[in-house]
Amino acid sequence: MTKQIVFAIALLVTIGVFAYTISRIVRFFMLTRKGFAVNKLGKRLWVTLEVAFGQTKIFRRPVIGLMHALVFWGFCVILFGSIEMVIDGLFGVEKSLSVLGAFYNFMMATGDIFALLVVISIVVFLIRRVFLHIKRFEGIEMKKISHIDANVALSIILVLMLSLMGMNAAYLKWVELAGHEVHGVYPVSQHLTWLFNGMSVDTVFTHYQIYWWTHILLIFLFANLLPYSKHFHVFMSVPNVFLSRLEPLGKLPNMDNVTREVKLMMDPNAAFAAPATDAPIERFGVKDAEDVVWKSYFDALSCTECGRCTSVCPANITGKKLSPRKVMMDLRARMKEKGPMMLKNGRDYTDGKSLVRDYISEEELWACTTCNACAQECPINIDHPKLIVDMRRYLVMEEGSAPGELKAMFNNIENNGAPWQYSPEDRLVWAKDLEINVQ
């Protein structure tokens, strides 16, 4: 009974803290703008199965991609055992889901195998991060805390898997000594029971309980650390893939407020309508965190900081300051900085800073070629160019700030109706001496 009470308290604390954290994030979402329609559910489901669960984009780097996929699939399978542990902890039973028979045996065996595969993968990941200094893990945006964050999360996952195998091995040894029936199949852990040779039944059971509590409490701790870590993508990546942009990557979406104004200009009846006096002034583009469409903030929270986007960015490769990963991390950091004060003082609160310039410079924004290599490479379908273009739209449409070459083109379009510095009457001057008939 004591175990049930302690477990129930731990579970309630975990759920309470997690609910508070998520509610805070949801309130941040309420500060952002609408503008991303979730439709075509069938197609979205297929993309989720292919990209999120199939991990297809991860396999563009086959070896390390396979290891990452093994970790993801391992988490999916081991989740079954975690659910059983919650049931066992609340009701004071052992192996409560063993009533599922052959399916239970299959899930336990698969989870046991994946635990070992995840351990191997995590060890490789830690070696790469600590000793090999992979280039795409570096960058101006990758502070020391980012590396510590990654190493801590990987270490917790490693201990989770080791405690799971220890728990399974201790369970097998305990039922053997106690003469109980074994529930489940454990093809890996059965080779670790020798660790408990020479121990009494009570001692082995104590070890079993230690591993059991270590594993479940680490799960509770990890669940509440994730929202404050880059590994929040454990929760966010699958939903983010489901919310993927389904249009071709090269298509830039129009601005709703501009489209609305154009339609009004083309409506003869609108010319005689009285302008709305109480309508709020809309911002063109994105200046700060609250100006982004909610999906862009979802992208920022989902970012794994893997650096695949930056590693294929032609601007970054040629030495320019732009890093698509940094853009997402900056949005996340800016909302974390300004969001609490906006919740307290209202959406109009200002601290004298903004996402544009204070976090992301104009030089970075104009370095983007909108080639969409970053969005194409991202393993969870983050749409970096959409946010970059929206910030450039703010610079141009509200501040009139743009590189000189673009300003000249804008002036030509305004004055001549074309990007070139010629009046409409002179457009065919270039062809007057050609030996062809121009009609």
C-alpha positions as CSV (number, residue, x, y, z in Angstrom):
1,M,0.0,0.0,0.0
2,T,2.9,2.4,0.8
3,K,4.3,1.8,-2.7
4,Q,0.9,2.8,-4.2
5,I,0.6,6.0,-2.2
6,V,4.2,7.1,-2.9
7,F,3.7,6.3,-6.6
8,A,0.4,8.1,-6.8
9,I,1.9,11.2,-5.2
10,A,4.9,11.1,-7.7
11,L,2.5,10.7,-10.6
12,L,0.2,13.6,-9.4
13,V,3.2,15.9,-9.0
14,T,4.5,14.9,-12.5
15,I,1.1,15.5,-14.1
16,G,0.7,18.8,-12.2
17,V,4.1,20.2,-13.1
18,F,3.7,19.1,-16.7
19,A,0.2,20.6,-17.0
20,Y,1.5,23.9,-15.7
21,T,4.3,24.0,-18.2
22,I,2.1,23.1,-21.1
23,S,-0.6,25.6,-20.1
24,R,2.1,28.3,-20.1
25,I,3.2,27.3,-23.6
26,V,-0.4,27.3,-24.8
27,R,-0.8,30.8,-23.5
28,F,2.2,31.8,-25.5
29,F,0.5,30.4,-28.6
30,M,-2.5,32.6,-27.8
31,L,-0.2,35.6,-28.3
32,T,0.6,34.6,-31.9
33,R,-1.5,35.2,-35.0
34,K,-3.9,32.9,-36.8
35,G,-3.3,32.1,-40.4
36,F,-2.4,28.4,-40.8
37,A,-5.3,26.2,-41.9
38,V,-5.3,22.5,-40.9
39,N,-7.0,20.7,-43.8
40,K,-6.5,17.6,-46.0
41,L,-6.3,15.3,-43.0
42,G,-5.8,12.2,-45.0
43,K,-2.7,13.6,-46.7
44,R,-1.4,14.9,-43.4
45,L,-1.8,11.4,-41.9
46,W,0.2,9.9,-44.7
47,V,3.0,12.4,-44.3
48,T,3.1,11.7,-40.6
49,L,3.4,7.9,-41.2
50,E,6.1,8.4,-43.8
51,V,8.2,11.2,-42.3
52,A,7.6,10.9,-38.6
53,F,7.1,7.2,-38.0
54,G,8.9,6.0,-41.1
55,Q,11.8,8.5,-40.4
56,T,12.4,8.7,-44.1
57,K,14.2,12.1,-44.1
58,I,16.5,10.9,-41.3
59,F,17.9,8.2,-43.6
60,R,19.5,10.7,-46.0
61,R,22.4,10.2,-43.6
62,P,22.1,6.4,-43.6
63,V,24.3,5.2,-40.6
64,I,23.5,7.9,-38.1
65,G,20.0,8.1,-39.4
66,L,19.4,4.4,-38.7
67,M,20.6,4.9,-35.1
68,H,18.3,7.9,-34.6
69,A,15.4,5.9,-36.1
70,L,16.2,3.0,-33.7
71,V,16.0,5.4,-30.7
72,F,12.6,6.8,-32.0
73,W,11.2,3.4,-32.6
74,G,12.5,2.1,-29.3
75,F,10.7,4.9,-27.5
76,C,7.5,4.0,-29.3
77,V,7.8,0.3,-28.3
78,I,9.0,0.9,-24.8
79,L,6.1,3.2,-24.1
80,F,3.9,0.1,-23.8
81,G,6.0,-1.1,-20.9
82,S,5.9,2.4,-19.3
83,I,2.1,2.3,-19.4
84,E,2.1,-1.0,-17.7
85,M,4.4,0.3,-15.0
86,V,1.9,3.2,-14.3
87,I,-0.9,0.6,-13.9
88,D,1.2,-1.6,-11.7
89,G,2.2,1.3,-9.5
90,L,-1.3,2.6,-9.0
91,F,-2.9,-0.7,-8.3
92,G,0.0,-2.5,-6.6
93,V,0.2,-5.4,-9.0
94,E,3.0,-6.9,-11.2
95,K,2.8,-7.3,-15.0
96,S,-0.8,-6.2,-15.2
97,L,-0.9,-6.3,-19.0
98,S,0.3,-9.9,-19.2
99,V,-3.4,-10.9,-19.8
100,L,-2.8,-9.8,-23.4
101,G,-0.9,-13.1,-23.9
102,A,1.1,-13.5,-27.1
103,F,0.9,-9.8,-27.9
104,Y,2.3,-9.0,-24.5
105,N,5.2,-11.4,-25.0
106,F,5.9,-9.8,-28.4
107,M,5.9,-6.3,-27.0
108,M,8.1,-7.2,-24.0
109,A,10.6,-9.0,-26.3
110,T,10.7,-6.1,-28.8
111,G,11.1,-3.5,-26.0
112,D,14.0,-5.6,-24.5
113,I,15.8,-5.8,-27.8
114,F,15.2,-2.1,-28.5
115,A,16.6,-1.2,-25.1
116,L,20.0,-2.6,-26.1
117,L,19.8,-1.0,-29.5
118,V,19.0,2.4,-28.0
119,V,21.9,2.0,-25.5
120,I,24.3,1.4,-28.4
121,S,22.9,4.3,-30.3
122,I,23.1,6.7,-27.4
123,V,26.7,5.8,-26.6
124,V,27.6,6.6,-30.3
125,F,25.7,9.9,-30.0
126,L,27.6,10.8,-26.9
127,I,31.0,9.9,-28.4
128,R,30.2,12.0,-31.5
129,R,29.1,15.0,-29.4
130,V,31.9,14.9,-26.7
131,F,34.9,13.7,-28.7
132,L,34.3,14.2,-32.5
133,H,33.0,17.8,-32.5
134,I,30.8,17.4,-35.6
135,K,30.7,20.6,-37.6
136,R,26.9,20.9,-37.8
137,F,26.6,20.8,-34.0
138,E,28.6,24.0,-33.8
139,G,27.7,27.6,-34.7
140,I,27.2,31.0,-33.2
141,E,23.7,30.0,-31.9
142,M,25.0,26.8,-30.2
143,K,26.0,28.1,-26.8
144,K,27.7,25.9,-24.1
145,I,24.3,25.4,-22.5
146,S,23.0,23.8,-25.7
147,H,25.7,21.2,-25.6
148,I,25.2,20.5,-21.9
149,D,21.4,20.2,-22.6
150,A,22.0,17.6,-25.3
151,N,24.5,15.6,-23.2
152,V,22.3,15.6,-20.1
153,A,19.2,14.4,-22.1
154,L,21.3,11.7,-23.8
155,S,22.7,10.6,-20.5
156,I,19.2,10.3,-19.0
157,I,18.0,8.2,-21.9
158,L,21.1,6.0,-21.5
159,V,20.3,5.5,-17.8
160,L,16.6,4.8,-18.6
161,M,17.5,2.0,-21.0
162,L,20.1,0.5,-18.6
163,S,17.6,0.6,-15.7
164,L,15.0,-1.1,-17.9
165,M,17.4,-3.9,-18.8
166,G,18.4,-4.2,-15.1
167,M,14.8,-4.3,-14.1
168,N,14.0,-7.1,-16.6
169,A,17.1,-9.1,-15.5
170,A,16.3,-8.7,-11.8
171,Y,12.7,-9.7,-12.5
172,L,13.7,-12.9,-14.3
173,K,16.1,-13.9,-11.5
174,W,13.5,-13.1,-8.8
175,V,10.8,-15.3,-10.4
176,E,13.3,-18.0,-10.9
177,L,14.3,-18.0,-7.2
178,A,10.8,-17.5,-6.0
179,G,9.3,-20.2,-8.3
180,H,6.8,-17.8,-9.9
181,E,5.6,-17.9,-13.5
182,V,7.5,-15.6,-15.9
183,H,5.4,-13.1,-17.7
184,G,6.8,-11.9,-21.0
185,V,9.9,-12.7,-23.1
186,Y,13.2,-11.0,-22.5
187,P,15.8,-12.2,-25.1
188,V,18.5,-9.7,-24.0
189,S,17.9,-9.4,-20.3
190,Q,17.9,-13.1,-19.8
191,H,21.6,-13.1,-20.5
192,L,22.1,-10.5,-17.6
193,T,20.6,-12.6,-14.8
194,W,24.1,-13.7,-13.8
195,L,24.6,-10.3,-12.3
196,F,22.4,-11.4,-9.4
197,N,24.0,-14.9,-8.8
198,G,24.5,-15.7,-5.2
199,M,21.9,-13.3,-3.9
200,S,18.8,-14.3,-1.9
201,V,15.3,-14.0,-3.1
202,D,14.7,-10.9,-1.0
203,T,17.9,-9.2,-2.1
204,V,17.1,-9.8,-5.8
205,F,13.6,-8.4,-5.2
206,T,15.1,-5.3,-3.6
207,H,17.3,-4.8,-6.7
208,Y,14.2,-5.3,-8.9
209,Q,12.4,-2.6,-7.0
210,I,15.4,-0.2,-7.1
211,Y,15.6,-0.6,-10.9
212,W,11.8,-0.3,-11.2
213,W,11.7,3.0,-9.2
214,T,14.8,4.4,-10.9
215,H,13.2,3.8,-14.3
216,I,9.8,5.2,-13.6
217,L,11.0,8.2,-11.7
218,L,13.4,9.0,-14.5
219,I,10.6,8.9,-16.9
220,F,8.6,11.4,-14.7
221,L,11.7,13.7,-14.4
222,F,12.5,13.5,-18.1
223,A,8.9,14.3,-19.1
224,N,9.1,17.6,-17.1
225,L,12.6,18.5,-18.3
226,L,11.7,18.1,-22.0
227,P,9.7,21.3,-22.4
228,Y,12.7,23.2,-21.2
229,S,15.1,21.3,-23.4
230,K,15.9,21.0,-27.1
231,H,14.6,17.4,-26.7
232,F,11.0,18.9,-26.5
233,H,10.9,17.5,-30.0
234,V,10.2,14.1,-28.4
235,F,6.7,15.5,-27.9
236,M,6.5,18.1,-30.7
237,S,8.0,16.4,-33.7
238,V,5.2,14.1,-34.6
239,P,2.5,16.8,-34.4
240,N,4.7,19.2,-36.3
241,V,5.0,16.7,-39.1
242,F,1.3,16.3,-39.1
243,L,1.0,20.1,-39.5
244,S,3.5,20.1,-42.4
245,R,3.1,22.6,-45.1
246,L,1.5,20.6,-48.0
247,E,2.0,23.2,-50.8
248,P,5.2,23.0,-53.0
249,L,8.1,24.4,-51.1
250,G,8.8,27.0,-53.7
251,K,5.4,28.6,-53.3
252,L,5.5,31.7,-51.1
253,P,2.1,32.3,-49.4
254,N,0.4,35.6,-49.8
255,M,-0.2,37.9,-46.9
256,D,-3.9,37.8,-45.8
257,N,-4.1,41.5,-45.0
258,V,-2.6,42.5,-48.3
259,T,-4.9,40.1,-50.2
260,R,-7.9,41.5,-48.4
261,E,-6.9,45.1,-49.3
262,V,-6.5,44.2,-53.0
263,K,-9.9,42.5,-53.0
264,L,-11.5,45.6,-51.5
265,M,-9.8,47.8,-54.1
266,M,-11.3,45.7,-56.8
267,D,-14.8,45.9,-55.3
268,P,-16.7,49.0,-56.5
269,N,-19.0,48.9,-53.5
270,A,-16.1,49.1,-51.1
271,A,-15.2,52.5,-52.5
272,F,-18.3,54.0,-51.0
273,A,-18.1,52.1,-47.7
274,A,-17.2,54.1,-44.6
275,P,-13.8,53.0,-43.2
276,A,-13.9,51.1,-39.9
277,T,-12.8,53.4,-37.1
278,D,-12.3,50.8,-34.5
279,A,-10.4,48.3,-36.5
280,P,-6.9,47.5,-35.0
281,I,-3.9,48.4,-37.1
282,E,-2.4,45.3,-38.6
283,R,1.3,44.7,-38.9
284,F,2.7,43.8,-42.3
285,G,5.0,40.9,-41.8
286,V,6.9,39.9,-38.6
287,K,8.7,42.3,-36.3
288,D,8.5,40.4,-33.1
289,A,7.5,37.1,-31.6
290,E,3.8,37.9,-31.3
291,D,3.6,38.8,-35.0
292,V,4.4,35.2,-36.1
293,V,1.7,32.8,-37.3
294,W,1.1,30.2,-34.6
295,K,2.6,27.5,-36.9
296,S,6.0,29.3,-37.0
297,Y,6.1,29.2,-33.2
298,F,5.2,25.5,-33.3
299,D,8.1,25.0,-35.7
300,A,10.4,26.8,-33.2
301,L,9.4,24.6,-30.3
302,S,9.8,21.5,-32.4
303,C,13.3,22.4,-33.6
304,T,15.8,19.6,-32.7
305,E,18.8,21.8,-33.2
306,C,20.3,19.0,-35.3
307,G,21.8,21.5,-37.8
308,R,20.8,19.7,-40.9
309,C,19.1,22.8,-42.2
310,T,22.2,25.0,-41.7
311,S,24.5,22.4,-43.1
312,V,22.8,22.5,-46.5
313,C,22.1,26.3,-46.6
314,P,24.0,27.8,-49.5
315,A,24.2,31.2,-47.8
316,N,25.8,29.6,-44.7
317,I,28.1,27.3,-46.7
318,T,29.5,30.4,-48.5
319,G,30.3,32.1,-45.3
320,K,27.3,34.4,-44.8
321,K,25.8,34.9,-41.3
322,L,22.4,33.2,-42.1
323,S,21.7,30.0,-40.1
324,P,18.2,28.6,-40.5
325,R,18.6,26.8,-37.2
326,K,19.5,30.1,-35.4
327,V,16.3,31.7,-36.8
328,M,14.1,29.1,-35.1
329,M,16.1,29.1,-31.9
330,D,15.9,32.9,-31.8
331,L,12.1,32.9,-32.2
332,R,11.9,30.4,-29.3
333,A,14.2,32.5,-27.1
334,R,12.5,35.7,-27.9
335,M,9.1,34.3,-26.9
336,K,10.6,32.9,-23.8
337,E,11.9,36.4,-23.0
338,K,8.9,38.5,-23.9
339,G,6.0,36.1,-23.5
340,P,5.7,36.2,-19.7
341,M,5.6,40.0,-19.7
342,M,3.0,40.1,-22.5
343,L,0.9,37.6,-20.5
344,K,1.2,39.9,-17.5
345,N,0.8,43.3,-19.2
346,G,-1.0,42.6,-22.4
347,R,-0.1,41.8,-26.0
348,D,0.9,45.5,-26.6
349,Y,3.7,45.3,-24.0
350,T,7.1,46.3,-25.3
351,D,10.5,46.0,-23.8
352,G,12.3,48.1,-26.4
353,K,13.6,45.1,-28.3
354,S,12.3,42.9,-31.1
355,L,13.0,39.7,-32.9
356,V,14.2,41.6,-36.0
357,R,17.6,43.3,-35.4
358,D,18.0,42.5,-31.7
359,Y,18.0,38.7,-32.4
360,I,18.1,38.4,-36.2
361,S,20.0,41.0,-38.2
362,E,19.0,42.3,-41.6
363,E,22.1,40.9,-43.0
364,E,21.0,37.4,-42.0
365,L,17.5,37.9,-43.5
366,W,18.7,39.2,-46.8
367,A,21.2,36.4,-47.2
368,C,18.4,33.9,-47.7
369,T,17.9,32.9,-51.3
370,T,14.5,31.1,-50.5
371,C,15.9,28.0,-52.1
372,N,14.1,25.9,-49.5
373,A,17.0,23.6,-49.0
374,C,16.6,24.0,-45.2
375,A,12.9,23.0,-45.3
376,Q,13.6,20.1,-47.7
377,E,16.3,18.7,-45.4
378,C,14.6,19.3,-42.0
379,P,13.6,15.8,-40.6
380,I,10.4,17.2,-39.1
381,N,9.4,19.5,-41.9
382,I,10.0,22.9,-40.3
383,D,9.3,25.8,-42.7
384,H,12.2,28.2,-42.2
385,P,11.8,30.4,-45.3
386,K,8.2,31.3,-44.4
387,L,9.4,33.0,-41.2
388,I,12.4,34.6,-42.9
389,V,10.2,36.0,-45.7
390,D,7.7,37.4,-43.2
391,M,10.5,39.3,-41.4
392,R,11.7,40.7,-44.7
393,R,8.2,41.7,-45.6
394,Y,8.1,43.7,-42.3
395,L,11.4,45.5,-43.2
396,V,10.2,46.4,-46.7
397,M,6.5,47.2,-46.1
398,E,6.7,49.0,-42.8
399,E,10.2,50.4,-42.7
400,G,11.1,50.7,-46.3
401,S,14.4,48.9,-45.5
402,A,16.0,46.8,-48.1
403,P,19.3,46.4,-50.0
404,G,20.0,49.1,-52.5
405,E,19.5,46.8,-55.5
406,L,16.0,45.9,-54.3
407,K,15.1,49.5,-53.6
408,A,16.0,50.4,-57.2
409,M,13.9,47.5,-58.5
410,F,10.9,48.6,-56.3
411,N,11.2,52.2,-57.6
412,N,11.3,51.0,-61.2
413,I,8.2,48.8,-60.6
414,E,6.4,51.8,-59.1
415,N,7.4,54.3,-61.7
416,N,7.8,52.2,-64.9
417,G,5.6,49.1,-64.2
418,A,8.6,46.8,-64.6
419,P,11.9,46.0,-62.8
420,W,14.0,47.8,-65.5
421,Q,15.0,51.4,-65.5
422,Y,13.1,52.2,-68.8
423,S,9.8,53.8,-69.4
424,P,7.1,51.6,-71.1
425,E,7.7,53.6,-74.4
426,D,11.3,52.6,-74.5
427,R,11.1,48.9,-73.8
428,L,11.7,47.9,-77.4
429,V,14.6,50.3,-78.0
430,W,17.0,47.5,-77.4
431,A,15.7,45.7,-80.5
432,K,15.5,48.6,-83.0
433,D,18.8,47.6,-84.8
434,L,18.1,43.9,-84.9
435,E,17.5,42.5,-88.4
436,I,14.2,41.0,-87.5
437,N,10.7,42.4,-87.6
438,V,9.3,43.2,-84.2
439,Q,5.5,43.7,-84.2
